[in-house]
Amino acid sequence: QVQLVESGGGLVQPGGSLRLSCAASGSIFSINAMGWYRQAPGKQRELVAAITSGGSTNYADSVKGRFTISRDNAKNTVYLQMNSLKPEDTAVYYCNTEVYSDYEDITGIGSWGQGTQVTVSS
């Protein structure tokens, strides 16, 4: 099983940027699709970005054009570059090797890291 550790969150003003990192253990990282999820207080956990093992990407409409997901297989790390941040981006961000967009499937994911808090506020 791949172990995941998210980092890079923090407090940022609206319009600012952050880069999140997700470090994975295990040699199978390069063959996994990876996803970044977020969960805001009182809201459902949602997929915001995903990347295949070959580097193809997909984004939620709410972050398209502002967030960029990338991966470095040599470092077993996936990144989420977040630009033009908005208060509604405030959430705990998680990465996972299981990539689903449907909420019922997301709730079935059995293992999560500790996440990293992103707060966008002036």
C-alpha positions as CSV (number, residue, x, y, z in Angstrom):
1,Q,0.0,0.0,0.0
2,V,1.2,3.5,-0.8
3,Q,1.7,5.9,2.1
4,L,0.9,9.5,1.3
5,V,2.0,12.7,3.2
6,E,0.6,16.0,2.1
7,S,2.3,19.4,2.8
8,G,2.5,23.0,1.7
9,G,-0.7,24.4,3.0
10,G,-1.0,27.7,4.9
11,L,-2.7,31.0,5.1
12,V,-2.7,33.1,2.0
13,Q,-4.5,36.3,0.9
14,P,-7.1,36.2,-2.0
15,G,-5.2,36.2,-5.3
16,G,-2.2,34.5,-3.8
17,S,-0.5,31.2,-4.6
18,L,0.5,28.0,-2.9
19,R,2.1,24.8,-4.0
20,L,1.0,21.6,-2.3
21,S,3.1,18.5,-2.3
22,C,2.2,14.9,-1.8
23,A,5.1,12.5,-1.1
24,A,4.4,8.9,-1.7
25,S,6.2,5.8,-0.4
26,G,6.4,2.6,-2.4
27,S,7.9,1.8,-5.7
28,I,4.5,1.6,-7.5
29,F,4.0,5.3,-7.5
30,S,4.9,5.8,-11.1
31,I,2.1,3.5,-12.3
32,N,-0.6,5.1,-10.2
33,A,-3.0,7.8,-11.3
34,M,-3.1,10.4,-8.5
35,G,-5.8,12.8,-7.4
36,W,-6.0,15.9,-5.2
37,Y,-9.2,16.3,-3.2
38,R,-10.4,18.9,-0.8
39,Q,-13.0,19.2,1.9
40,A,-14.3,22.5,3.2
41,P,-16.1,22.8,6.6
42,G,-19.6,21.4,6.3
43,K,-19.1,20.3,2.7
44,Q,-18.5,17.0,0.9
45,R,-15.0,15.9,-0.1
46,E,-14.5,16.6,-3.8
47,L,-11.9,15.8,-6.4
48,V,-10.2,19.0,-7.7
49,A,-7.5,17.6,-9.9
50,A,-6.2,14.3,-11.2
51,I,-3.2,13.1,-13.2
52,T,-2.6,9.8,-14.9
53,S,0.6,7.8,-14.9
54,G,1.2,9.2,-18.4
55,G,0.7,12.8,-17.3
56,S,-2.8,13.5,-18.6
57,T,-4.6,15.9,-16.3
58,N,-8.2,16.7,-15.4
59,Y,-9.7,19.5,-13.3
60,A,-12.9,20.4,-11.5
61,D,-14.6,23.3,-13.2
62,S,-14.1,25.4,-10.1
63,V,-10.3,25.3,-10.3
64,K,-9.8,25.0,-14.0
65,G,-7.3,27.6,-15.3
66,R,-6.1,28.4,-11.7
67,F,-4.7,25.0,-10.4
68,T,-2.1,22.8,-12.0
69,I,-1.4,19.2,-11.1
70,S,2.0,17.7,-11.9
71,R,4.1,14.8,-10.8
72,D,7.7,13.9,-10.5
73,N,8.0,10.1,-10.6
74,A,11.7,10.2,-9.7
75,K,10.8,11.8,-6.4
76,N,7.5,9.9,-5.9
77,T,5.8,13.2,-5.5
78,V,2.7,14.9,-6.9
79,Y,2.1,18.6,-6.8
80,L,-0.8,21.0,-6.9
81,Q,0.1,24.6,-7.9
82,M,-2.7,26.8,-6.9
83,N,-2.9,30.4,-8.2
84,S,-5.4,33.1,-8.0
85,L,-6.7,31.6,-4.8
86,K,-10.2,32.5,-3.6
87,P,-11.8,32.3,-0.1
88,E,-13.9,29.4,-1.4
89,D,-10.7,27.4,-2.0
90,T,-10.4,27.2,1.8
91,A,-10.3,23.5,2.7
92,V,-8.2,20.6,3.9
93,Y,-6.5,19.2,0.8
94,Y,-5.7,15.5,0.4
95,C,-4.0,13.4,-2.2
96,N,-4.9,9.8,-3.0
97,T,-4.1,7.0,-5.5
98,E,-7.7,6.3,-5.9
99,V,-9.3,8.8,-8.2
100,Y,-13.0,9.3,-8.3
101,S,-15.3,12.2,-9.1
102,D,-18.5,10.7,-7.8
103,Y,-19.1,11.5,-4.1
104,E,-20.3,8.0,-3.3
105,D,-17.1,6.5,-4.7
106,I,-15.0,9.1,-2.8
107,T,-16.7,8.1,0.5
108,G,-15.6,4.5,-0.2
109,I,-11.9,5.3,-0.3
110,G,-10.5,3.5,2.8
111,S,-7.2,5.3,3.4
112,W,-6.4,9.0,3.6
113,G,-3.3,11.0,4.7
114,Q,-3.6,13.7,7.3
115,G,-4.2,16.4,4.7
116,T,-2.9,20.0,4.6
117,Q,-5.0,23.0,5.5
118,V,-5.3,25.8,3.0
119,T,-6.9,29.0,4.2
120,V,-7.6,31.9,1.9
121,S,-8.4,35.0,3.8
122,S,-7.5,38.7,4.0
